[in-house]
Amino acid sequence: MTSPWIAYNDLAWTEDWLADPADYEDEVATFVGLIQRYAATPPQTLLHLGSGAGGMDHVLKRHFTLTGVDLSAGMLAKARATHPDIEYLEGDMRTLRLGRRFDAVAIPDSIDYMASLEDLRRAIATAVAHLKPGGVLLVVGKPQEQFQNNNFAYTGESQGIHITVLENNYINPHRPNTYEATLIYLIRQGGELTMHQDRHILGLFPQATWEQVFREAGLTLHQHTLDGIYDPYLLADGCYPQTIFVGVN
Ligand SMILES: C[S@@+](CC[C@H](N)C(=O)[O-])C[C@H]1O[C@@H](n2cnc3c(N)ncnc32)[C@H](O)[C@@H]1O
């Protein structure tokens, strides 16, 4: 089992060219601060759903005993190679049941893969099923009312390989409550250019839906804004506000 996206499988190796772990420091420090602030007791254990290549785990592991779960074999292989000290498991956040509970659960940048309300509910139910009483769920989402079409560019060069990724976020009016993230990869090596494309259909839910899903899951909701994280990569008049939803069990 793995996911259908080449970005997270055959092209997972490109993460090293495109993402510097230092870039996550401030963002993840914000997440850690919020988890600590809302936890009933000092949180020790964290379940990271959609842990990817482990970029954020550089920071998270300084504060928590971590378990990472991801759907994509390519990303899991990279994460395991980077962090042999972290437990990584292959799993789907819609169905995962580890039979263990954690002080906190974080879904910091993958909840968009819940492309239907049913999937969003299932992911939040998974998180709650893994939370201790008084535990904290942190989810970074993009309420529909604030979301707009955007373009991003990421680039990096190392070991004679130059990589640029252009990402287009597009609200497709023919598919309600979703947007598309389409990625074009330009990989140059030894004078040759290879190009790849990857299309991700992602969920886009109104603010009221976010609040309803947390309420139905029995979580007490707190909300914080997260702005500016992607500004270095946003093109033209882009704007990419996000909301940190913190639910207390
Ligand atoms: C942007 S990446 C996450 C990056 C990661 N949080 C980090 O620290 O670098 C999004 C990840 O979500 C994962 N994903 C998508 N759908 C998933 C699902 N249903 N269950 C678990 N992981 C999923 C993808 O495989 C991908 O690795």
The ligand as a Tripos MOL2 file, in Angstrom:
@<TRIPOS>MOLECULE
LIG
   27    29     1     0     0
SMALL
NO_CHARGES

@<TRIPOS>ATOM
      1 C1          3.0420   18.0290    3.0270 C.3       1 LIG1
      2 S1          3.3960   16.3790    3.3950 S.3       1 LIG1
      3 C2          3.7040   16.3640    5.1310 C.3       1 LIG1
      4 C3          5.0380   16.8840    5.5440 C.3       1 LIG1
      5 C4          5.3760   16.5790    6.9830 C.3       1 LIG1
      6 N1          4.3370   16.9630    7.9270 N.3       1 LIG1
      7 C5          6.7180   17.1070    7.4370 C.2       1 LIG1
      8 O1          6.9080   17.2570    8.6440 O.co2     1 LIG1
      9 O2          7.5980   17.3420    6.5980 O.co2     1 LIG1
     10 C6          1.7850   15.6450    3.3680 C.3       1 LIG1
     11 C7          1.8290   14.1790    3.7300 C.3       1 LIG1
     12 O3          0.5110   13.7180    3.9890 O.3       1 LIG1
     13 C8          0.5050   12.3430    3.6640 C.3       1 LIG1
     14 N2         -0.8760   11.8500    3.5750 N.ar      1 LIG1
     15 C9         -1.8140   12.1650    2.6610 C.ar      1 LIG1
     16 N3         -2.9530   11.5000    2.9090 N.ar      1 LIG1
     17 C10        -2.7400   10.7520    4.0180 C.ar      1 LIG1
     18 C11        -3.5390    9.8460    4.7710 C.ar      1 LIG1
     19 N4         -4.8050    9.5750    4.4070 N.pl3     1 LIG1
     20 N5         -2.9960    9.2590    5.8600 N.ar      1 LIG1
     21 C12        -1.7080    9.5040    6.2100 C.ar      1 LIG1
     22 N6         -0.8950   10.3580    5.5320 N.ar      1 LIG1
     23 C13        -1.4030   10.9730    4.4430 C.ar      1 LIG1
     24 C14         1.2610   12.2880    2.3550 C.3       1 LIG1
     25 O4          1.7110   10.9900    2.0740 O.3       1 LIG1
     26 C15         2.3870   13.2840    2.6270 C.3       1 LIG1
     27 O5          3.5480   12.6470    3.0720 O.3       1 LIG1
@<TRIPOS>BOND
     1     1     2 1
     2     2     3 1
     3     2    10 1
     4     3     4 1
     5     4     5 1
     6     5     6 1
     7     5     7 1
     8     7     8 2
     9     7     9 1
    10    10    11 1
    11    11    12 1
    12    11    26 1
    13    12    13 1
    14    13    14 1
    15    13    24 1
    16    14    15 ar
    17    14    23 ar
    18    15    16 ar
    19    16    17 ar
    20    17    18 ar
    21    17    23 ar
    22    18    19 1
    23    18    20 ar
    24    20    21 ar
    25    21    22 ar
    26    22    23 ar
    27    24    25 1
    28    24    26 1
    29    26    27 1
@<TRIPOS>SUBSTRUCTURE
     1 LIG1         1 GROUP 0 **** ****
